[in-house]
Amino acid sequence: MLDQLRALAVFAKTADLGSFRGAAKALALSPSVVSHHVSELERHLGLPLLYRTTRKLALTPAGARLLTSARTMIDAAERGLDEASGHRAEAKGTLRLTAPAFFAETRFARDLGAFATAHPAVTLAVQFTEARVDLLSGGLDLALRIGTREDSSHVTRKLATLHRVVVAAPVLLEQHEPPRSVRDLAAMPVVHLGARTPELALVPPKKKTAVTLGYTPRITVDSAAAMRELVLAGVGIATLPEVLVRRDLQGERMVHLLPDHRVPELPVYALWPRNAQRATLTARFLEFMAPRFEKLFA
């Protein structure tokens, strides 16, 4: 039984990473040993678990069914080990994560510093980018994401809700009539985030359904921080995270358009691989950051 349990863990890692070589590197084994474990498991079951080609591996139907059970087993083992020793031991190691670029313009960076101070044996490596970097190919332990949750085998946890607002600079409103409805926004130039669909969606007062307006962007960028600067320069209106423009609105450098309308909210969530090598460190990080995220996006 112990041999089969070991082989199951090796098989799950191979399936998650899509190659014997990748699993070997993650498990500190040789590719031949990884291949041997999977082959022995297939021999024991009398079933093929992986389709092998020169370029990649793919799960057979039997392999896909077994992978679900293998992940359940490994998750249970990880939780047991974490409960038995993880919270008593000092957090240490390197945690590599990615976060939306505009997080760097908020209190999030200070929260990272607070975590580092609380856990001096932990090294953080953070990528701030609007691009959705693949965790496995990017060598990352954790991703912080906004929007629709991805359909993947990774684990997700909602951390907060992102509130957004449609804003403009006062100088732009000197050139256009202040909008009274979503349709009025069609006459105004728009600064667009390239990763999103070019449309404005707002829920009118006392309504549940959003009114959606398509547009042709005046300028498209790949950074929410750049969008903010362009709005301040009077280039156009934009839908931006409220947390990013809160001070601009308070200082009257921006105007909240149609404040009685609501932009549909987006979830802020964490995403990390199943069977993560640094599962305990990831759990510590999320435990520390979760209440801070709630305050950040309140």
Backbone as CSV, one residue per row, in Angstrom:
resi,resn,N_x,N_y,N_z,CA_x,CA_y,CA_z,C_x,C_y,C_z
1,MET,0.812,-1.212,0.000,0.000,0.000,0.000,0.852,1.271,0.000
2,LEU,1.939,1.276,0.792,2.792,2.448,0.844,3.382,2.769,-0.522
3,ASP,3.763,1.726,-1.272,4.314,1.949,-2.605,3.281,2.598,-3.511
4,GLN,2.016,2.155,-3.402,0.960,2.723,-4.236,0.669,4.184,-3.859
5,LEU,0.710,4.486,-2.561,0.483,5.864,-2.125,1.577,6.783,-2.652
6,ARG,2.817,6.323,-2.586,3.930,7.100,-3.121,3.762,7.296,-4.627
7,ALA,3.384,6.228,-5.313,3.200,6.312,-6.760,2.053,7.253,-7.120
8,LEU,0.994,7.240,-6.305,-0.128,8.149,-6.541,0.313,9.610,-6.460
9,ALA,1.131,9.937,-5.461,1.622,11.305,-5.309,2.486,11.707,-6.498
10,VAL,3.337,10.789,-6.956,4.192,11.072,-8.117,3.335,11.232,-9.369
11,PHE,2.333,10.372,-9.526,1.435,10.464,-10.679,0.705,11.809,-10.686
12,ALA,0.198,12.244,-9.526,-0.529,13.517,-9.454,0.367,14.683,-9.840
13,LYS,1.588,14.690,-9.354,2.508,15.774,-9.699,2.832,15.756,-11.188
14,THR,3.002,14.568,-11.760,3.271,14.446,-13.191,2.102,14.972,-14.010
15,ALA,0.886,14.613,-13.598,-0.301,15.076,-14.313,-0.456,16.588,-14.206
16,ASP,-0.192,17.150,-13.031,-0.328,18.590,-12.840,0.666,19.369,-13.684
17,LEU,1.885,18.861,-13.792,2.950,19.579,-14.507,3.052,19.175,-15.971
18,GLY,2.434,18.063,-16.339,2.385,17.673,-17.744,3.639,17.054,-18.305
19,SER,4.584,16.682,-17.454,5.802,16.034,-17.950,6.519,15.305,-16.826
20,PHE,7.241,14.271,-17.199,8.053,13.555,-16.217,9.184,14.442,-15.719
21,ARG,9.744,15.228,-16.641,10.876,16.080,-16.258,10.451,17.149,-15.260
22,GLY,9.285,17.762,-15.515,8.799,18.782,-14.586,8.503,18.212,-13.218
23,ALA,7.876,17.028,-13.191,7.586,16.386,-11.908,8.872,16.006,-11.196
24,ALA,9.849,15.527,-11.959,11.127,15.137,-11.356,11.798,16.327,-10.677
25,LYS,11.760,17.479,-11.337,12.373,18.677,-10.761,11.640,19.101,-9.491
26,ALA,10.303,19.067,-9.540,9.510,19.486,-8.379,9.679,18.544,-7.197
27,LEU,9.883,17.256,-7.482,9.969,16.251,-6.415,11.398,15.891,-6.042
28,ALA,12.380,16.525,-6.714,13.797,16.229,-6.463,14.107,14.753,-6.735
29,LEU,13.556,14.238,-7.829,13.820,12.876,-8.271,14.349,12.924,-9.707
30,SER,14.837,11.802,-10.183,15.250,11.735,-11.581,14.030,11.426,-12.450
31,PRO,14.010,11.862,-13.730,12.871,11.557,-14.603,12.611,10.056,-14.728
32,SER,13.678,9.260,-14.697,13.492,7.814,-14.820,12.764,7.236,-13.609
33,VAL,13.051,7.781,-12.419,12.365,7.311,-11.209,10.892,7.704,-11.255
34,VAL,10.598,8.930,-11.710,9.213,9.370,-11.836,8.464,8.470,-12.816
35,SER,9.087,8.213,-13.969,8.468,7.351,-14.978,8.234,5.943,-14.424
36,HIS,9.180,5.451,-13.646,9.056,4.115,-13.050,7.851,4.042,-12.118
37,HIS,7.668,5.074,-11.273,6.542,5.083,-10.344,5.209,5.044,-11.097
38,VAL,5.103,5.864,-12.137,3.852,5.908,-12.901,3.615,4.577,-13.617
39,SER,4.679,4.019,-14.199,4.542,2.739,-14.900,4.139,1.620,-13.949
40,GLU,4.721,1.611,-12.754,4.368,0.592,-11.769,2.912,0.735,-11.307
41,LEU,2.444,1.982,-11.199,1.051,2.211,-10.825,0.117,1.704,-11.929
42,GLU,0.476,1.961,-13.174,-0.314,1.459,-14.297,-0.319,-0.068,-14.326
43,ARG,0.845,-0.665,-14.052,0.923,-2.129,-14.030,0.054,-2.701,-12.922
44,HIS,0.095,-2.049,-11.745,-0.702,-2.516,-10.613,-2.198,-2.444,-10.920
45,LEU,-2.624,-1.398,-11.601,-4.042,-1.213,-11.906,-4.472,-1.955,-13.161
46,GLY,-3.500,-2.263,-14.000,-3.827,-2.894,-15.278,-4.506,-1.948,-16.237
47,LEU,-4.202,-0.652,-16.085,-4.816,0.380,-16.917,-3.793,1.438,-17.303
48,PRO,-3.847,1.983,-18.515,-2.993,3.126,-18.850,-3.557,4.391,-18.214
49,LEU,-2.691,5.182,-17.647,-3.115,6.421,-16.987,-2.738,7.665,-17.786
50,LEU,-1.697,7.554,-18.595,-1.204,8.693,-19.368,-0.988,8.288,-20.815
51,TYR,-1.381,9.182,-21.726,-0.983,9.051,-23.120,0.387,9.716,-23.250
52,ARG,1.352,9.015,-23.778,2.705,9.544,-23.891,2.995,9.870,-25.351
53,THR,3.424,11.103,-25.616,3.900,11.497,-26.939,5.276,12.110,-26.782
54,THR,5.902,12.452,-27.879,7.248,13.035,-27.809,7.214,14.444,-27.236
55,ARG,6.041,15.087,-27.270,5.968,16.477,-26.829,5.345,16.664,-25.451
56,LYS,4.317,15.874,-25.152,3.635,16.098,-23.879,2.914,14.839,-23.426
57,LEU,2.392,14.924,-22.212,1.596,13.847,-21.643,0.137,14.303,-21.561
58,ALA,-0.764,13.351,-21.679,-2.195,13.639,-21.531,-2.834,12.516,-20.737
59,LEU,-3.848,12.851,-19.974,-4.525,11.868,-19.138,-5.468,10.996,-19.966
60,THR,-5.458,9.711,-19.680,-6.486,8.824,-20.216,-7.743,9.020,-19.361
61,PRO,-8.901,8.528,-19.800,-10.108,8.632,-18.948,-9.890,8.037,-17.559
62,ALA,-9.210,6.887,-17.494,-8.926,6.284,-16.187,-7.987,7.168,-15.373
63,GLY,-7.011,7.793,-16.053,-6.078,8.689,-15.373,-6.773,9.907,-14.799
64,ALA,-7.735,10.456,-15.549,-8.470,11.624,-15.063,-9.269,11.286,-13.812
65,ARG,-9.904,10.091,-13.802,-10.665,9.682,-12.618,-9.750,9.474,-11.419
66,LEU,-8.611,8.843,-11.658,-7.689,8.578,-10.560,-7.080,9.864,-10.016
67,LEU,-6.847,10.839,-10.901,-6.238,12.095,-10.465,-7.113,12.800,-9.436
68,THR,-8.428,12.750,-9.612,-9.340,13.364,-8.639,-9.157,12.739,-7.263
69,SER,-9.078,11.427,-7.212,-8.883,10.738,-5.931,-7.504,11.030,-5.354
70,ALA,-6.487,11.084,-6.226,-5.129,11.346,-5.761,-5.032,12.733,-5.138
71,ARG,-5.694,13.714,-5.750,-5.658,15.078,-5.205,-6.364,15.139,-3.853
72,THR,-7.476,14.419,-3.730,-8.181,14.384,-2.450,-7.277,13.810,-1.359
73,MET,-6.557,12.742,-1.682,-5.644,12.111,-0.728,-4.535,13.083,-0.318
74,ILE,-3.942,13.743,-1.298,-2.817,14.630,-1.010,-3.279,15.857,-0.239
75,ASP,-4.439,16.421,-0.603,-4.967,17.566,0.133,-5.200,17.214,1.597
76,ALA,-5.757,16.022,1.842,-6.003,15.595,3.222,-4.696,15.447,3.987
77,ALA,-3.686,14.897,3.340,-2.390,14.726,3.990,-1.757,16.081,4.303
78,GLU,-1.858,17.028,3.339,-1.294,18.364,3.556,-1.968,19.047,4.737
79,ARG,-3.301,18.959,4.784,-4.014,19.597,5.901,-3.613,18.981,7.235
80,GLY,-3.473,17.656,7.256,-3.075,16.999,8.495,-1.696,17.417,8.952
81,LEU,-0.759,17.490,8.031,0.596,17.903,8.380,0.635,19.356,8.833
82,ASP,-0.144,20.220,8.129,-0.178,21.628,8.519,-0.736,21.787,9.933
83,GLU,-1.830,21.065,10.217,-2.432,21.173,11.539,-1.517,20.619,12.629
84,ALA,-0.759,19.575,12.288,0.097,18.942,13.288,1.354,19.753,13.575
85,SER,1.901,20.391,12.531,3.193,21.039,12.756,3.335,22.415,12.138
86,GLY,2.537,22.711,11.115,2.766,23.946,10.368,2.632,25.208,11.175
87,HIS,1.617,25.283,12.025,1.390,26.517,12.769,2.275,26.627,14.003
88,ARG,2.997,25.566,14.334,3.956,25.669,15.440,5.336,26.070,14.929
89,ALA,5.624,25.656,13.678,6.949,25.920,13.140,7.051,27.353,12.633
90,GLU,8.251,27.868,12.631,8.487,29.198,12.088,8.320,29.151,10.576
91,ALA,7.586,30.129,10.026,7.436,30.214,8.580,8.777,30.578,7.956
92,LYS,9.167,29.849,6.919,10.423,30.146,6.249,10.358,29.669,4.810
93,GLY,11.282,30.179,4.011,11.327,29.822,2.602,11.016,31.014,1.722
94,THR,10.942,30.775,0.416,10.647,31.815,-0.567,9.245,31.602,-1.117
95,LEU,8.450,32.653,-1.086,7.104,32.618,-1.654,7.085,33.521,-2.877
96,ARG,6.803,32.930,-4.029,6.763,33.679,-5.298,5.311,33.882,-5.701
97,LEU,4.939,35.139,-5.894,3.555,35.420,-6.235,3.433,36.521,-7.272
98,THR,2.270,36.594,-7.888,1.976,37.642,-8.853,0.702,38.349,-8.424
99,ALA,0.627,39.655,-8.708,-0.522,40.460,-8.321,-0.766,41.504,-9.410
100,PRO,-2.014,41.980,-9.554,-2.288,43.039,-10.530,-1.377,44.240,-10.312
101,ALA,-0.955,44.856,-11.400,0.035,45.935,-11.314,-0.443,47.092,-10.446
102,PHE,-1.740,47.410,-10.486,-2.194,48.581,-9.734,-2.147,48.360,-8.230
103,PHE,-2.005,47.097,-7.775,-1.854,46.855,-6.345,-0.646,47.610,-5.787
104,ALA,0.356,47.816,-6.620,1.563,48.518,-6.169,1.275,49.981,-5.837
105,GLU,0.126,50.499,-6.332,-0.251,51.888,-6.073,-1.128,52.020,-4.829
106,THR,-1.342,50.922,-4.126,-2.222,50.921,-2.954,-1.435,50.538,-1.699
107,ARG,-2.167,50.339,-0.601,-1.549,49.966,0.673,-1.035,48.531,0.668
108,PHE,-1.298,47.794,-0.402,-0.892,46.395,-0.465,0.604,46.228,-0.259
109,ALA,1.408,47.138,-0.839,2.858,47.029,-0.689,3.271,47.140,0.776
110,ARG,2.611,48.012,1.525,2.919,48.129,2.949,2.507,46.868,3.708
111,ASP,1.411,46.258,3.270,0.981,45.001,3.897,1.993,43.891,3.630
112,LEU,2.577,43.891,2.430,3.643,42.930,2.148,4.813,43.139,3.103
113,GLY,5.138,44.397,3.328,6.222,44.701,4.261,5.904,44.251,5.671
114,ALA,4.642,44.403,6.067,4.239,43.963,7.408,4.364,42.449,7.536
115,PHE,4.006,41.716,6.467,4.154,40.259,6.499,5.628,39.878,6.602
116,ALA,6.474,40.549,5.818,7.903,40.250,5.852,8.496,40.530,7.231
117,THR,8.045,41.599,7.880,8.535,41.929,9.216,8.086,40.883,10.231
118,ALA,6.842,40.407,10.075,6.316,39.412,11.009,6.954,38.043,10.811
119,HIS,7.494,37.793,9.601,8.092,36.488,9.293,9.477,36.704,8.670
120,PRO,10.461,37.010,9.485,11.782,37.371,8.975,12.496,36.257,8.209
121,ALA,12.085,35.011,8.373,12.737,33.914,7.656,12.105,33.660,6.288
122,VAL,11.129,34.484,5.910,10.448,34.329,4.620,10.976,35.359,3.631
123,THR,11.247,34.910,2.425,11.630,35.792,1.326,10.462,35.874,0.346
124,LEU,10.086,37.094,-0.029,8.995,37.298,-0.978,9.551,37.738,-2.327
125,ALA,9.009,37.170,-3.393,9.334,37.583,-4.762,8.009,37.863,-5.447
126,VAL,7.738,39.141,-5.744,6.423,39.551,-6.226,6.519,40.143,-7.629
127,GLN,5.666,39.642,-8.529,5.528,40.210,-9.873,4.257,41.054,-9.900
128,PHE,4.383,42.348,-10.180,3.213,43.199,-10.358,2.956,43.330,-11.858
129,THR,1.882,42.728,-12.326,1.582,42.744,-13.755,0.090,42.545,-13.977
130,GLU,-0.443,43.176,-15.017,-1.843,42.963,-15.378,-2.011,41.657,-16.151
131,ALA,-0.915,41.101,-16.681,-0.992,39.842,-17.435,-1.263,38.684,-16.484
132,ARG,-2.033,37.708,-16.953,-2.324,36.520,-16.146,-1.230,35.490,-16.383
133,VAL,-0.224,35.535,-15.554,0.927,34.649,-15.687,0.532,33.245,-15.251
134,ASP,0.907,32.237,-16.041,0.643,30.852,-15.672,1.505,30.473,-14.475
135,LEU,0.876,29.915,-13.451,1.597,29.617,-12.215,2.688,28.580,-12.422
136,LEU,2.354,27.487,-13.095,3.303,26.387,-13.192,4.482,26.738,-14.084
137,SER,4.209,27.278,-15.278,5.313,27.621,-16.170,6.102,28.813,-15.653
138,GLY,5.445,29.677,-14.857,6.136,30.842,-14.311,6.849,30.571,-13.005
139,GLY,6.767,29.336,-12.484,7.428,29.007,-11.235,6.875,29.754,-10.041
140,LEU,5.553,30.018,-10.058,4.922,30.812,-9.009,4.152,29.923,-8.034
141,ASP,4.062,30.387,-6.788,3.340,29.658,-5.758,1.909,30.154,-5.597
142,LEU,1.667,31.419,-5.964,0.388,32.037,-5.656,0.125,33.184,-6.622
143,ALA,-1.138,33.350,-7.005,-1.539,34.489,-7.828,-2.711,35.188,-7.163
144,LEU,-2.698,36.506,-7.190,-3.835,37.313,-6.755,-4.493,37.840,-8.021
145,ARG,-5.776,37.569,-8.180,-6.457,37.868,-9.433,-7.750,38.631,-9.176
146,ILE,-8.229,39.293,-10.238,-9.486,40.030,-10.201,-10.327,39.579,-11.381
147,GLY,-11.622,39.373,-11.149,-12.513,39.031,-12.245,-13.052,37.624,-12.119
148,THR,-13.511,37.092,-13.238,-14.088,35.760,-13.256,-13.052,34.725,-12.857
149,ARG,-13.420,33.845,-11.962,-12.491,32.808,-11.530,-12.203,31.857,-12.675
150,GLU,-10.955,31.467,-12.778,-10.534,30.617,-13.878,-11.024,29.188,-13.704
151,ASP,-11.350,28.574,-14.826,-11.740,27.164,-14.816,-10.467,26.336,-14.906
152,SER,-9.921,25.985,-13.770,-8.656,25.264,-13.749,-8.636,24.298,-12.581
153,SER,-7.557,23.545,-12.508,-7.410,22.585,-11.415,-6.828,23.232,-10.166
154,HIS,-6.531,24.533,-10.222,-5.953,25.210,-9.076,-7.010,25.474,-7.997
155,VAL,-6.537,25.719,-6.793,-7.402,26.056,-5.669,-7.622,27.569,-5.660
156,THR,-8.842,28.009,-5.363,-9.116,29.439,-5.290,-9.757,29.784,-3.950
157,ARG,-9.553,31.038,-3.541,-10.179,31.544,-2.323,-10.501,33.017,-2.522
158,LYS,-11.761,33.386,-2.351,-12.141,34.789,-2.479,-11.634,35.563,-1.270
159,LEU,-11.038,36.731,-1.535,-10.465,37.546,-0.478,-11.239,38.837,-0.239
160,ALA,-11.824,39.393,-1.300,-12.508,40.678,-1.165,-13.353,40.915,-2.409
161,THR,-14.023,42.056,-2.433,-14.813,42.478,-3.583,-14.276,43.809,-4.074
162,LEU,-14.022,43.897,-5.369,-13.492,45.126,-5.960,-14.648,46.014,-6.414
163,HIS,-14.682,47.226,-5.881,-15.673,48.216,-6.292,-15.035,49.123,-7.346
164,ARG,-15.777,49.386,-8.418,-15.249,50.209,-9.504,-16.148,51.422,-9.732
165,VAL,-15.566,52.461,-10.301,-16.305,53.693,-10.579,-15.918,54.204,-11.959
166,VAL,-16.846,54.911,-12.593,-16.556,55.589,-13.863,-16.174,57.021,-13.525
167,VAL,-15.008,57.441,-13.977,-14.474,58.736,-13.562,-13.996,59.557,-14.763
168,ALA,-13.876,60.850,-14.522,-13.348,61.786,-15.520,-12.672,62.930,-14.792
169,ALA,-11.801,63.640,-15.487,-11.166,64.831,-14.922,-12.068,66.037,-15.145
170,PRO,-12.043,67.011,-14.235,-12.863,68.216,-14.422,-12.615,68.901,-15.769
171,VAL,-11.375,68.876,-16.260,-11.072,69.543,-17.526,-11.830,68.901,-18.680
172,LEU,-12.052,67.590,-18.621,-12.803,66.922,-19.677,-14.274,67.313,-19.626
173,LEU,-14.802,67.492,-18.419,-16.215,67.825,-18.265,-16.503,69.264,-18.678
174,GLU,-15.450,70.073,-18.833,-15.635,71.416,-19.370,-15.944,71.380,-20.866
175,GLN,-15.594,70.248,-21.495,-15.787,70.100,-22.938,-17.030,69.277,-23.276
176,HIS,-17.622,68.601,-22.278,-18.766,67.732,-22.502,-19.834,68.001,-21.452
177,GLU,-21.067,67.827,-21.865,-22.171,67.937,-20.910,-22.068,66.820,-19.869
178,PRO,-22.243,67.131,-18.602,-22.219,66.065,-17.596,-23.278,65.004,-17.932
179,PRO,-22.894,63.728,-17.937,-23.842,62.668,-18.330,-24.937,62.477,-17.281
180,ARG,-26.151,62.205,-17.774,-27.275,61.930,-16.890,-27.748,60.484,-17.019
181,SER,-27.243,59.781,-18.021,-27.591,58.378,-18.221,-26.407,57.671,-18.849
182,VAL,-26.459,56.350,-18.882,-25.379,55.571,-19.496,-25.230,55.942,-20.963
183,ARG,-26.335,56.181,-21.638,-26.279,56.518,-23.065,-25.525,57.817,-23.310
184,ASP,-25.570,58.735,-22.359,-24.857,60.008,-22.519,-23.347,59.810,-22.569
185,LEU,-22.871,58.695,-22.006,-21.428,58.436,-21.999,-20.894,58.143,-23.397
186,ALA,-21.784,57.794,-24.330,-21.358,57.446,-25.687,-20.679,58.620,-26.388
187,ALA,-20.977,59.833,-25.960,-20.395,61.016,-26.599,-19.019,61.351,-26.040
188,MET,-18.550,60.600,-25.055,-17.301,60.943,-24.386,-16.190,59.971,-24.763
189,PRO,-14.947,60.449,-24.911,-13.819,59.550,-25.219,-13.518,58.645,-24.034
190,VAL,-13.044,57.437,-24.331,-12.837,56.436,-23.287,-11.393,55.941,-23.298
191,VAL,-10.816,55.831,-22.101,-9.514,55.193,-21.907,-9.789,53.742,-21.534
192,HIS,-9.152,52.823,-22.244,-9.526,51.412,-22.153,-8.361,50.549,-21.666
193,LEU,-8.680,49.554,-20.838,-7.702,48.538,-20.418,-7.782,47.384,-21.406
194,GLY,-6.678,47.133,-22.115,-6.683,46.193,-23.221,-7.129,44.788,-22.880
195,ALA,-6.949,44.367,-21.638,-7.302,42.999,-21.261,-8.805,42.797,-21.127
196,ARG,-9.591,43.871,-21.163,-11.026,43.751,-20.944,-11.829,44.080,-22.208
197,THR,-13.073,43.653,-22.219,-13.972,43.929,-23.341,-14.275,45.422,-23.386
198,PRO,-14.237,46.048,-24.582,-14.499,47.491,-24.670,-15.982,47.818,-24.516
199,GLU,-16.418,47.882,-23.274,-17.804,48.239,-22.992,-17.912,48.812,-21.586
200,LEU,-18.869,49.689,-21.411,-19.201,50.238,-20.103,-20.481,49.572,-19.627
201,ALA,-20.498,49.120,-18.400,-21.680,48.480,-17.837,-22.008,49.149,-16.513
202,LEU,-23.237,49.655,-16.389,-23.672,50.326,-15.174,-25.094,49.885,-14.830
203,VAL,-25.337,49.687,-13.547,-26.663,49.304,-13.075,-27.375,50.575,-12.602
204,PRO,-28.485,50.962,-13.254,-29.202,52.173,-12.839,-29.813,52.026,-11.453
205,PRO,-30.177,53.149,-10.827,-30.803,53.095,-9.489,-32.063,52.234,-9.497
206,LYS,-32.231,51.453,-8.447,-33.398,50.598,-8.232,-33.549,49.513,-9.303
207,LYS,-32.495,49.249,-10.055,-32.512,48.191,-11.057,-31.510,47.110,-10.671
208,LYS,-31.686,45.912,-11.209,-30.772,44.811,-10.945,-29.920,44.457,-12.165
209,THR,-30.372,44.890,-13.337,-29.688,44.540,-14.572,-28.873,45.722,-15.081
210,ALA,-27.659,45.443,-15.524,-26.781,46.504,-16.007,-27.166,46.942,-17.414
211,VAL,-26.977,48.220,-17.676,-27.072,48.765,-19.028,-25.658,48.777,-19.592
212,THR,-25.458,48.143,-20.736,-24.122,47.988,-21.300,-23.985,48.845,-22.557
213,LEU,-22.882,49.551,-22.642,-22.604,50.432,-23.764,-21.256,50.071,-24.372
214,GLY,-21.242,49.640,-25.628,-19.986,49.387,-26.314,-19.353,50.690,-26.768
215,TYR,-18.049,50.679,-26.942,-17.364,51.903,-27.363,-16.097,51.562,-28.155
216,THR,-15.623,52.559,-28.877,-14.324,52.476,-29.541,-13.342,53.291,-28.710
217,PRO,-12.327,52.666,-28.119,-11.424,53.405,-27.217,-10.694,54.538,-27.922
218,ARG,-10.498,55.605,-27.198,-9.638,56.667,-27.709,-8.173,56.266,-27.563
219,ILE,-7.885,55.578,-26.461,-6.531,55.072,-26.226,-6.642,53.796,-25.393
220,THR,-5.838,52.808,-25.728,-5.826,51.528,-25.022,-4.468,51.317,-24.383
221,VAL,-4.461,50.922,-23.106,-3.214,50.666,-22.383,-3.352,49.325,-21.656
222,ASP,-2.246,48.857,-21.093,-2.275,47.576,-20.374,-2.059,47.753,-18.882
223,SER,-2.331,48.945,-18.371,-2.059,49.244,-16.963,-3.143,50.142,-16.399
224,ALA,-3.726,49.736,-15.266,-4.723,50.567,-14.602,-4.101,51.865,-14.095
225,ALA,-2.838,51.807,-13.674,-2.155,53.018,-13.211,-1.994,54.013,-14.361
226,ALA,-1.692,53.515,-15.559,-1.597,54.391,-16.728,-2.952,54.979,-17.077
227,MET,-4.015,54.189,-16.930,-5.366,54.700,-17.166,-5.664,55.878,-16.240
228,ARG,-5.296,55.732,-14.985,-5.531,56.813,-14.021,-4.841,58.097,-14.463
229,GLU,-3.582,57.994,-14.892,-2.842,59.178,-15.312,-3.479,59.821,-16.547
230,LEU,-3.965,59.004,-17.465,-4.594,59.526,-18.673,-5.918,60.212,-18.349
231,VAL,-6.655,59.647,-17.405,-7.884,60.306,-16.971,-7.558,61.653,-16.337
232,LEU,-6.564,61.703,-15.477,-6.171,62.962,-14.837,-5.741,64.008,-15.870
233,ALA,-5.176,63.526,-16.982,-4.739,64.441,-18.038,-5.892,64.901,-18.926
234,GLY,-7.102,64.371,-18.693,-8.253,64.795,-19.463,-8.407,64.098,-20.794
235,VAL,-7.722,62.960,-20.984,-7.780,62.245,-22.264,-9.140,61.591,-22.464
236,GLY,-9.742,61.086,-21.390,-11.026,60.411,-21.529,-11.551,59.955,-20.188
237,ILE,-12.722,59.320,-20.223,-13.292,58.721,-19.018,-12.783,57.288,-18.919
238,ALA,-12.940,56.681,-17.752,-12.503,55.292,-17.586,-13.222,54.673,-16.401
239,THR,-13.330,53.351,-16.445,-13.814,52.582,-15.303,-12.588,52.082,-14.543
240,LEU,-12.451,52.522,-13.297,-11.246,52.222,-12.523,-11.602,51.707,-11.131
241,PRO,-10.688,50.940,-10.521,-10.923,50.506,-9.138,-11.069,51.705,-8.208
242,GLU,-12.089,51.683,-7.375,-12.320,52.796,-6.459,-11.128,53.023,-5.542
243,VAL,-10.478,51.937,-5.122,-9.341,52.063,-4.223,-8.184,52.812,-4.876
244,LEU,-8.088,52.746,-6.209,-6.993,53.410,-6.926,-7.223,54.907,-7.072
245,VAL,-8.495,55.338,-7.108,-8.787,56.760,-7.365,-9.449,57.437,-6.168
246,ARG,-9.463,56.762,-5.034,-10.154,57.295,-3.851,-9.635,58.682,-3.481
247,ARG,-8.327,58.846,-3.445,-7.756,60.151,-3.083,-8.005,61.195,-4.155
248,ASP,-8.019,60.783,-5.406,-8.296,61.729,-6.488,-9.725,62.269,-6.378
249,LEU,-10.656,61.404,-6.025,-12.039,61.836,-5.860,-12.176,62.756,-4.645
250,GLN,-11.500,62.392,-3.553,-11.564,63.229,-2.359,-10.929,64.596,-2.599
251,GLY,-9.868,64.636,-3.395,-9.183,65.891,-3.702,-9.768,66.624,-4.881
252,GLU,-10.867,66.121,-5.441,-11.584,66.730,-6.564,-10.726,66.850,-7.815
253,ARG,-9.729,65.958,-7.926,-8.961,65.887,-9.180,-9.684,65.026,-10.203
254,MET,-10.651,64.244,-9.729,-11.521,63.451,-10.585,-12.955,63.637,-10.127
255,VAL,-13.864,63.330,-11.052,-15.293,63.389,-10.759,-15.880,62.000,-10.984
256,HIS,-16.685,61.565,-10.046,-17.395,60.283,-10.159,-18.623,60.494,-11.035
257,LEU,-18.632,59.892,-12.223,-19.741,60.054,-13.146,-20.880,59.105,-12.779
258,LEU,-22.108,59.616,-12.889,-23.303,58.825,-12.582,-23.151,58.092,-11.239
259,PRO,-22.919,58.826,-10.174,-22.670,58.179,-8.871,-23.850,57.385,-8.332
260,ASP,-25.055,57.638,-8.867,-26.205,56.859,-8.417,-26.318,55.527,-9.153
261,HIS,-25.436,55.304,-10.151,-25.365,54.031,-10.846,-24.256,53.181,-10.222
262,ARG,-24.354,51.881,-10.391,-23.358,50.972,-9.818,-22.686,50.160,-10.915
263,VAL,-21.346,50.176,-10.907,-20.590,49.306,-11.803,-20.576,47.902,-11.203
264,PRO,-20.898,46.861,-11.987,-20.859,45.501,-11.434,-19.529,45.214,-10.741
265,GLU,-19.630,44.614,-9.561,-18.427,44.351,-8.761,-17.698,43.119,-9.284
266,LEU,-16.426,43.024,-8.932,-15.595,41.896,-9.342,-14.969,41.247,-8.108
267,PRO,-14.829,39.919,-8.101,-14.173,39.267,-6.958,-12.660,39.437,-7.021
268,VAL,-12.060,39.595,-5.867,-10.602,39.539,-5.721,-10.303,38.204,-5.064
269,TYR,-9.490,37.390,-5.700,-9.283,36.040,-5.184,-7.833,35.601,-5.311
270,ALA,-7.489,34.608,-4.515,-6.165,33.986,-4.568,-6.285,32.675,-5.323
271,LEU,-5.228,32.335,-6.028,-5.189,31.118,-6.832,-3.839,30.455,-6.599
272,TRP,-3.839,29.162,-6.277,-2.571,28.469,-6.078,-2.706,27.014,-6.492
273,PRO,-1.602,26.355,-6.840,-1.672,24.972,-7.326,-2.069,24.001,-6.219
274,ARG,-2.793,22.978,-6.609,-3.014,21.881,-5.681,-1.669,21.207,-5.412
275,ASN,-1.538,20.648,-4.248,-0.298,19.961,-3.879,0.902,20.907,-3.944
276,ALA,0.666,22.179,-3.604,1.745,23.158,-3.673,2.893,22.765,-2.748
277,GLN,4.119,22.996,-3.229,5.294,22.653,-2.425,5.370,23.499,-1.157
278,ARG,4.860,24.735,-1.234,4.908,25.624,-0.071,3.487,25.899,0.433
279,ALA,2.723,24.828,0.592,1.324,24.969,0.997,1.198,25.662,2.353
280,THR,2.065,25.299,3.303,2.006,25.906,4.632,2.327,27.386,4.565
281,LEU,3.336,27.763,3.780,3.715,29.166,3.644,2.611,29.947,2.936
282,THR,2.007,29.353,1.921,0.885,30.000,1.235,-0.262,30.240,2.204
283,ALA,-0.572,29.235,3.041,-1.652,29.372,4.016,-1.342,30.478,5.014
284,ARG,-0.099,30.560,5.471,0.293,31.616,6.404,0.091,32.997,5.774
285,PHE,0.512,33.116,4.510,0.417,34.398,3.810,-1.048,34.826,3.678
286,LEU,-1.908,33.903,3.266,-3.319,34.239,3.076,-4.007,34.532,4.404
287,GLU,-3.636,33.801,5.446,-4.195,34.056,6.774,-3.852,35.471,7.234
288,PHE,-2.633,35.905,6.939,-2.176,37.245,7.322,-2.849,38.320,6.480
289,MET,-2.973,38.071,5.160,-3.408,39.106,4.239,-4.918,39.232,4.117
290,ALA,-5.679,38.164,4.367,-7.128,38.185,4.126,-7.829,39.356,4.806
291,PRO,-7.638,39.585,6.116,-8.330,40.723,6.741,-7.853,42.070,6.214
292,ARG,-6.607,42.126,5.779,-6.083,43.361,5.209,-6.691,43.651,3.834
293,PHE,-6.968,42.605,3.083,-7.636,42.786,1.802,-9.041,43.320,1.998
294,GLU,-9.741,42.813,2.988,-11.101,43.291,3.261,-11.086,44.778,3.565
295,LYS,-10.095,45.250,4.331,-9.999,46.668,4.648,-9.571,47.483,3.423
296,LEU,-8.655,46.919,2.638,-8.133,47.632,1.471,-9.236,47.948,0.472
297,PHE,-10.132,46.987,0.256,-11.160,47.162,-0.762,-12.525,47.558,-0.188
298,ALA,-12.563,47.849,1.100,-13.845,48.240,1.717,-14.356,49.545,1.123
